[in-house]
Amino acid sequence: MAKAAKAGRNRTAPGATPAIAALAAAGVEFTTHAYDHDPAHPSYGQEAAEAMGVSPDQVFKTLVTDVDGVLTVAVVPVSGSLDLKALAAAVGAKRAVMADPGLAERTTGYVVGGISPLGQRKRLRTVLDASASSHATVCVSAGRRGLEVELAPAALAALTSATVAPIARP
């Protein structure tokens, strides 16, 4: 199991990820959590939850999808999976599929396993699973593998202009 290395509050240091820079620029309260990423771990999100010692229901993964030809970010708990039909319905579309990983990386500026809903190269339409509101804080990727950011779900929704809808399934 990976070990959490350190946590920091509202810090922007040289080399900070675009996600952390966006949070700091917005004046949002957040905490960073760094841990030693294990490339052999089968799930980036589960690894983050284990390393931080938090419930996988509180750690959210960022998935890039293609919804009727429009790249769309879905943010769902790592304890579940994305319901593509519910995602399409949430944005008034007919069909949603997972986006090509290479396209997701080029568009967001992040690598798979480290894609953050914040500070993306090109701001994408975002849908946040409604379960986020049941937590005081949630954790999402801070823009690289082994680095998470914890913040209030309302702040995450506001900064990403997210639609909040039930898009996850257990």
TORKOL-4160 file (C-alpha; in steps of 0.2 Angstrom, whole numbers, padded with zeros to 4 digits, m for minus):
170
<pt num="1" X="0000" Y="0000" Z="0000"/>
<pt num="2" X="0006" Y="0017" Z="m0004"/>
<pt num="3" X="0010" Y="0029" Z="0010"/>
<pt num="4" X="0004" Y="0047" Z="0012"/>
<pt num="5" X="0019" Y="0058" Z="0011"/>
<pt num="6" X="0012" Y="0074" Z="0017"/>
<pt num="7" X="m0002" Y="0086" Z="0016"/>
<pt num="8" X="m0002" Y="0105" Z="0014"/>
<pt num="9" X="m0015" Y="0119" Z="0015"/>
<pt num="10" X="m0017" Y="0132" Z="0001"/>
<pt num="11" X="0001" Y="0130" Z="m0005"/>
<pt num="12" X="0007" Y="0135" Z="m0022"/>
<pt num="13" X="0025" Y="0132" Z="m0024"/>
<pt num="14" X="0036" Y="0133" Z="m0040"/>
<pt num="15" X="0031" Y="0118" Z="m0051"/>
<pt num="16" X="0013" Y="0118" Z="m0043"/>
<pt num="17" X="0001" Y="0109" Z="m0055"/>
<pt num="18" X="m0012" Y="0120" Z="m0065"/>
<pt num="19" X="m0025" Y="0113" Z="m0054"/>
<pt num="20" X="m0017" Y="0119" Z="m0038"/>
<pt num="21" X="m0013" Y="0136" Z="m0046"/>
<pt num="22" X="m0031" Y="0137" Z="m0051"/>
<pt num="23" X="m0037" Y="0134" Z="m0033"/>
<pt num="24" X="m0025" Y="0146" Z="m0026"/>
<pt num="25" X="m0029" Y="0160" Z="m0039"/>
<pt num="26" X="m0048" Y="0157" Z="m0034"/>
<pt num="27" X="m0044" Y="0159" Z="m0016"/>
<pt num="28" X="m0053" Y="0142" Z="m0012"/>
<pt num="29" X="m0048" Y="0133" Z="0004"/>
<pt num="30" X="m0040" Y="0116" Z="0000"/>
<pt num="31" X="m0028" Y="0104" Z="0006"/>
<pt num="32" X="m0015" Y="0094" Z="m0004"/>
<pt num="33" X="m0011" Y="0076" Z="m0001"/>
<pt num="34" X="0005" Y="0068" Z="m0009"/>
<pt num="35" X="0008" Y="0050" Z="m0008"/>
<pt num="36" X="0020" Y="0038" Z="m0016"/>
<pt num="37" X="0012" Y="0032" Z="m0032"/>
<pt num="38" X="0013" Y="0013" Z="m0036"/>
<pt num="39" X="0013" Y="0010" Z="m0055"/>
<pt num="40" X="0008" Y="m0008" Z="m0052"/>
<pt num="41" X="m0008" Y="m0003" Z="m0042"/>
<pt num="42" X="m0023" Y="m0008" Z="m0052"/>
<pt num="43" X="m0034" Y="0007" Z="m0048"/>
<pt num="44" X="m0027" Y="0025" Z="m0046"/>
<pt num="45" X="m0042" Y="0031" Z="m0036"/>
<pt num="46" X="m0042" Y="0016" Z="m0024"/>
<pt num="47" X="m0024" Y="0019" Z="m0022"/>
<pt num="48" X="m0027" Y="0037" Z="m0017"/>
<pt num="49" X="m0040" Y="0032" Z="m0005"/>
<pt num="50" X="m0029" Y="0019" Z="0003"/>
<pt num="51" X="m0014" Y="0031" Z="0004"/>
<pt num="52" X="m0024" Y="0045" Z="0012"/>
<pt num="53" X="m0034" Y="0033" Z="0024"/>
<pt num="54" X="m0051" Y="0040" Z="0018"/>
<pt num="55" X="m0067" Y="0031" Z="0011"/>
<pt num="56" X="m0067" Y="0028" Z="m0008"/>
<pt num="57" X="m0084" Y="0036" Z="m0007"/>
<pt num="58" X="m0075" Y="0053" Z="m0003"/>
<pt num="59" X="m0062" Y="0051" Z="m0017"/>
<pt num="60" X="m0068" Y="0056" Z="m0034"/>
<pt num="61" X="m0061" Y="0051" Z="m0051"/>
<pt num="62" X="m0061" Y="0062" Z="m0066"/>
<pt num="63" X="m0066" Y="0053" Z="m0082"/>
<pt num="64" X="m0066" Y="0061" Z="m0099"/>
<pt num="65" X="m0081" Y="0056" Z="m0110"/>
<pt num="66" X="m0088" Y="0060" Z="m0127"/>
<pt num="67" X="m0106" Y="0065" Z="m0126"/>
<pt num="68" X="m0114" Y="0068" Z="m0143"/>
<pt num="69" X="m0097" Y="0073" Z="m0150"/>
<pt num="70" X="m0093" Y="0085" Z="m0135"/>
<pt num="71" X="m0079" Y="0081" Z="m0123"/>
<pt num="72" X="m0087" Y="0081" Z="m0106"/>
<pt num="73" X="m0079" Y="0078" Z="m0089"/>
<pt num="74" X="m0088" Y="0066" Z="m0077"/>
<pt num="75" X="m0082" Y="0066" Z="m0059"/>
<pt num="76" X="m0088" Y="0051" Z="m0049"/>
<pt num="77" X="m0083" Y="0042" Z="m0033"/>
<pt num="78" X="m0069" Y="0029" Z="m0035"/>
<pt num="79" X="m0080" Y="0017" Z="m0026"/>
<pt num="80" X="m0092" Y="0016" Z="m0040"/>
<pt num="81" X="m0093" Y="0018" Z="m0059"/>
<pt num="82" X="m0099" Y="0030" Z="m0071"/>
<pt num="83" X="m0117" Y="0027" Z="m0078"/>
<pt num="84" X="m0115" Y="0034" Z="m0096"/>
<pt num="85" X="m0134" Y="0034" Z="m0099"/>
<pt num="86" X="m0136" Y="0045" Z="m0084"/>
<pt num="87" X="m0122" Y="0056" Z="m0089"/>
<pt num="88" X="m0130" Y="0059" Z="m0106"/>
<pt num="89" X="m0147" Y="0063" Z="m0098"/>
<pt num="90" X="m0139" Y="0075" Z="m0086"/>
<pt num="91" X="m0133" Y="0086" Z="m0100"/>
<pt num="92" X="m0148" Y="0083" Z="m0112"/>
<pt num="93" X="m0139" Y="0072" Z="m0124"/>
<pt num="94" X="m0143" Y="0055" Z="m0132"/>
<pt num="95" X="m0126" Y="0045" Z="m0130"/>
<pt num="96" X="m0110" Y="0045" Z="m0120"/>
<pt num="97" X="m0095" Y="0035" Z="m0122"/>
<pt num="98" X="m0078" Y="0035" Z="m0114"/>
<pt num="99" X="m0066" Y="0047" Z="m0124"/>
<pt num="100" X="m0050" Y="0041" Z="m0132"/>
<pt num="101" X="m0036" Y="0042" Z="m0118"/>
<pt num="102" X="m0024" Y="0051" Z="m0130"/>
<pt num="103" X="m0037" Y="0064" Z="m0134"/>
<pt num="104" X="m0041" Y="0066" Z="m0116"/>
<pt num="105" X="m0023" Y="0069" Z="m0111"/>
<pt num="106" X="m0020" Y="0082" Z="m0126"/>
<pt num="107" X="m0036" Y="0091" Z="m0122"/>
<pt num="108" X="m0034" Y="0092" Z="m0103"/>
<pt num="109" X="m0015" Y="0094" Z="m0102"/>
<pt num="110" X="m0014" Y="0080" Z="m0089"/>
<pt num="111" X="m0010" Y="0061" Z="m0090"/>
<pt num="112" X="m0022" Y="0047" Z="m0087"/>
<pt num="113" X="m0022" Y="0043" Z="m0069"/>
<pt num="114" X="m0018" Y="0061" Z="m0065"/>
<pt num="115" X="m0032" Y="0071" Z="m0074"/>
<pt num="116" X="m0039" Y="0084" Z="m0063"/>
<pt num="117" X="m0056" Y="0092" Z="m0066"/>
<pt num="118" X="m0047" Y="0109" Z="m0062"/>
<pt num="119" X="m0035" Y="0119" Z="m0072"/>
<pt num="120" X="m0037" Y="0110" Z="m0088"/>
<pt num="121" X="m0029" Y="0116" Z="m0104"/>
<pt num="122" X="m0046" Y="0117" Z="m0112"/>
<pt num="123" X="m0060" Y="0120" Z="m0100"/>
<pt num="124" X="m0073" Y="0106" Z="m0103"/>
<pt num="125" X="m0091" Y="0104" Z="m0098"/>
<pt num="126" X="m0091" Y="0095" Z="m0081"/>
<pt num="127" X="m0104" Y="0084" Z="m0072"/>
<pt num="128" X="m0101" Y="0081" Z="m0054"/>
<pt num="129" X="m0110" Y="0066" Z="m0046"/>
<pt num="130" X="m0123" Y="0071" Z="m0033"/>
<pt num="131" X="m0116" Y="0060" Z="m0020"/>
<pt num="132" X="m0102" Y="0073" Z="m0018"/>
<pt num="133" X="m0114" Y="0084" Z="m0008"/>
<pt num="134" X="m0115" Y="0071" Z="0006"/>
<pt num="135" X="m0097" Y="0075" Z="0011"/>
<pt num="136" X="m0090" Y="0090" Z="0019"/>
<pt num="137" X="m0075" Y="0088" Z="0008"/>
<pt num="138" X="m0070" Y="0077" Z="m0007"/>
<pt num="139" X="m0053" Y="0073" Z="m0015"/>
<pt num="140" X="m0049" Y="0074" Z="m0033"/>
<pt num="141" X="m0033" Y="0073" Z="m0043"/>
<pt num="142" X="m0022" Y="0088" Z="m0041"/>
<pt num="143" X="m0015" Y="0085" Z="m0059"/>
<pt num="144" X="m0003" Y="0071" Z="m0057"/>
<pt num="145" X="m0002" Y="0053" Z="m0051"/>
<pt num="146" X="0001" Y="0053" Z="m0032"/>
<pt num="147" X="m0006" Y="0070" Z="m0028"/>
<pt num="148" X="m0024" Y="0074" Z="m0023"/>
<pt num="149" X="m0032" Y="0090" Z="m0018"/>
<pt num="150" X="m0046" Y="0090" Z="m0005"/>
<pt num="151" X="m0059" Y="0104" Z="m0005"/>
<pt num="152" X="m0078" Y="0107" Z="m0002"/>
<pt num="153" X="m0089" Y="0099" Z="m0016"/>
<pt num="154" X="m0098" Y="0116" Z="m0018"/>
<pt num="155" X="m0081" Y="0124" Z="m0022"/>
<pt num="156" X="m0077" Y="0110" Z="m0034"/>
<pt num="157" X="m0094" Y="0113" Z="m0043"/>
<pt num="158" X="m0092" Y="0131" Z="m0043"/>
<pt num="159" X="m0074" Y="0132" Z="m0050"/>
<pt num="160" X="m0078" Y="0119" Z="m0064"/>
<pt num="161" X="m0096" Y="0126" Z="m0068"/>
<pt num="162" X="m0102" Y="0108" Z="m0065"/>
<pt num="163" X="m0119" Y="0102" Z="m0067"/>
<pt num="164" X="m0123" Y="0091" Z="m0051"/>
<pt num="165" X="m0132" Y="0075" Z="m0055"/>
<pt num="166" X="m0133" Y="0057" Z="m0051"/>
<pt num="167" X="m0121" Y="0050" Z="m0063"/>
<pt num="168" X="m0113" Y="0036" Z="m0053"/>
<pt num="169" X="m0118" Y="0018" Z="m0050"/>
<pt num="170" X="m0112" Y="0007" Z="m0036"/>
